């Protein structure tokens, strides 16, 4: 019986889009081209590439802003505009595909001031979020932040949770945030959503979650120096031995 054909994942499709650049192909084998503009200059590149690999095809060499390559590190924030449209759009260069007539601008980073705090000295209520992020009170629920999120996180919803002091729901919704900065870049209220989410998760982890029993057991084992002998062996092992031990490790089941 033939195996049922499964739909390719987003990451598989992104990886395939990178192959023409990473493996090298002859121009005559490329069936479709598009014209993109990088920093105002036009380049003809193969269609269906991601912005990241299209820029490399055009001759750009990245030394920053490309952490994970084809994954979700959040480093390759990009602003672009399509031909005939006035609206600016944002995306991650590793997952957004080029389109004909696309005008691109790379962002080296998204500056956002991060407050300094000690969660052990802060109360577990909404006042801590308003203290360090008073701008959340300016949220007009426009949902621009959610629309900008490459992870499809309901960013506006967790900001509303912050306003209510609902740390558990805030932590749950914002858990997959990769801190790319695209939400803050688009926010008319100048809220740095990912920093709000991080403080909320830290407060919930410190005060809202019960300490799991297996963690208590492990702490006792560490205090009793149960793993010191094994750690000493690893610290003294050669690189070759470490590679051997890593290959022979017991893997957890999915």
C-alpha positions in Angstrom: 0.0 0.0 0.0 1.4 3.4 -1.0 2.1 5.8 1.9 -0.2 8.7 2.3 1.4 11.9 1.1 1.8 14.3 4.0 1.8 18.1 3.7 5.2 19.6 4.1 5.8 21.7 7.2 6.5 25.5 7.1 10.1 24.8 8.0 10.5 22.2 5.2 9.1 24.6 2.6 11.5 27.4 3.9 14.4 25.0 3.7 13.5 24.1 0.1 13.3 27.7 -0.8 16.9 28.2 0.4 18.3 25.3 -1.7 18.8 27.3 -5.0 21.2 29.7 -3.1 22.9 27.3 -0.7 23.6 24.6 -3.3 24.1 26.7 -6.4 22.2 26.4 -9.7 22.7 27.6 -13.2 20.7 30.6 -14.1 19.2 28.8 -17.2 17.6 26.3 -14.8 15.6 29.0 -13.0 12.2 29.2 -14.5 10.8 32.4 -12.8 12.4 35.6 -11.7 11.2 38.6 -9.7 12.6 42.1 -9.3 13.1 43.3 -5.8 14.7 46.5 -4.5 17.2 46.5 -1.6 18.0 49.8 -0.1 16.6 51.4 -3.3 18.6 49.3 -5.7 17.0 46.8 -8.0 18.0 43.1 -8.2 16.6 40.2 -10.3 16.4 37.1 -8.1 14.8 33.7 -8.4 11.1 33.6 -7.4 10.0 31.8 -4.3 13.1 32.5 -2.2 12.9 33.8 1.2 14.0 37.5 1.7 17.1 36.3 3.5 18.4 34.1 0.7 17.2 36.5 -2.0 19.4 39.2 -0.5 22.3 36.8 -0.4 21.7 35.8 -4.0 21.9 39.6 -4.8 25.3 39.7 -3.2 24.6 40.8 0.3 26.7 39.2 3.0 25.2 39.0 6.5 27.3 39.4 9.5 24.5 40.1 12.0 20.8 39.8 12.1 20.7 36.2 11.0 20.9 33.9 14.0 19.2 30.7 13.4 18.9 30.4 9.6 15.5 29.0 8.6 14.2 28.9 12.1 12.7 31.3 14.7 15.3 33.3 16.5 13.7 36.6 15.7 16.9 38.4 14.5 16.0 39.1 10.9 13.3 41.7 11.2 12.5 43.3 7.9 10.3 46.2 6.7 9.1 46.2 3.2 6.6 47.8 0.9 5.0 46.3 -2.2 4.8 48.0 -5.5 1.8 50.3 -5.8 1.0 50.1 -2.1 1.8 52.8 0.5 1.4 50.6 3.5 4.6 49.4 5.2 4.7 45.7 6.2 6.9 43.7 8.5 8.1 40.2 8.6 11.1 37.9 9.4 13.4 37.6 6.4 13.9 33.9 7.0 10.3 33.0 6.4 8.8 35.8 4.3 9.0 35.1 0.5 10.0 37.7 -2.0 7.4 39.1 -4.4 7.9 41.0 -7.6 8.2 44.7 -7.0 9.1 44.4 -3.3 11.0 47.2 -1.6 13.1 45.9 1.3 14.9 47.5 4.3 16.8 45.4 6.8 16.7 46.4 10.4 19.9 45.7 12.5 17.8 45.6 15.7 14.6 47.0 17.2 15.7 49.3 20.0 13.5 49.0 23.1 14.4 50.1 26.6 14.2 47.2 29.1 13.5 48.2 32.8 15.6 46.7 35.6 13.7 45.0 38.3 13.9 42.4 41.0 10.9 40.2 40.9 11.5 39.0 44.5 10.9 42.5 45.7 7.8 43.2 43.7 4.1 42.5 44.5 2.3 39.8 42.6 -0.4 42.0 41.2 -1.1 44.3 38.2 0.7 47.2 39.9 4.1 45.7 39.0 3.2 45.7 35.3 1.9 49.3 35.4 5.0 50.4 37.4 7.4 49.2 34.7 5.2 49.5 31.7 2.7 52.4 32.2 2.3 52.6 28.5 0.1 49.5 28.5 -2.7 51.7 29.8 -2.5 53.5 26.4 -3.5 50.3 24.5 -6.4 51.1 22.1 -6.9 47.4 21.1 -6.1 48.1 17.5 -4.6 44.6 17.2 -1.7 45.8 15.0 0.7 44.0 17.3 -1.1 40.6 16.7 -1.1 41.1 12.9 2.6 41.9 12.9 3.6 38.7 14.9 5.3 36.1 12.7 4.3 33.5 15.3 0.6 34.3 15.1 0.5 35.1 18.8 -2.5 37.1 20.0 -0.3 39.8 21.3 -3.1 42.3 22.0 -4.8 39.7 24.1 -1.9 39.2 26.5 -1.5 43.0 26.8 -5.2 43.0 27.9 -4.3 40.2 30.4 -1.5 42.5 31.7 -4.0 45.3 32.3 -6.3 42.9 34.2 -3.4 41.4 36.2 -4.1 37.9 34.8 -0.5 36.6 34.9 -1.4 33.0 34.1 -3.2 33.8 30.9 -0.5 36.4 30.0 2.2 33.7 30.4 0.2 31.1 28.4 -0.5 33.4 25.4 3.0 35.0 25.2 4.9 31.7 25.8 6.1 31.3 22.2 7.3 34.9 21.8 10.7 35.0 20.1 11.3 38.8 20.9 11.7 39.8 17.3 10.4 43.3 18.0 7.9 43.5 15.1 5.0 44.1 17.5 6.6 47.0 19.3 7.7 48.4 15.9 4.1 48.7 14.8 2.5 49.7 18.0 0.9 53.2 18.0 0.9 53.3 21.8 4.7 52.6 21.9 4.2 49.5 24.0 7.1 47.0 24.1 4.9 44.0 24.2 7.6 41.3 24.4 9.1 42.9 27.5 5.7 43.1 29.1 5.2 39.4 28.3 8.6 38.5 29.8 8.0 40.2 33.1 4.6 38.6 33.3 6.0 35.1 32.7 8.7 35.7 35.3 6.2 36.9 37.9 3.9 33.9 37.2 6.8 31.5 37.3 8.0 32.9 40.6 4.7 33.3 42.4 1.9 31.7 40.4 3.3 28.2 39.7 3.6 25.5 42.3 7.1 24.0 42.5 6.9 20.6 40.8 7.7 17.6 43.0 10.4 16.2 40.6 12.2 19.5 40.9 12.3 19.2 44.7 13.8 15.7 44.3 16.4 16.9 41.8 17.5 19.8 44.1 18.0 17.4 46.9 20.1 15.2 44.6 22.3 18.1 43.6 22.7 19.2 47.2 23.8 15.6 48.0 26.4 15.9 45.2 24.9 12.8 43.5 26.2 13.8 40.0 29.6 15.2 40.9 31.5 12.1 39.9 29.9 11.9 36.5 30.4 15.7 36.0 34.1 15.3 36.9 34.5 12.6 34.2 32.9 14.8 31.6 35.0 17.8 32.5 38.2 15.7 32.1 37.2 13.9 28.9 38.7 14.6 25.5 36.7 16.0 22.6 36.6 12.6 21.0 35.3 11.0 24.1 32.6 13.6 24.5 31.5 13.0 20.9 31.4 9.2 21.6 29.4 9.7 24.8 27.0 12.1 23.1 26.3 9.6 20.3 25.7 6.8 22.8 23.4 8.8 25.0 20.0 7.6 26.0 17.3 9.6 24.1 14.0 10.5 25.5 11.0 9.1 23.6 8.8 11.6 21.7 
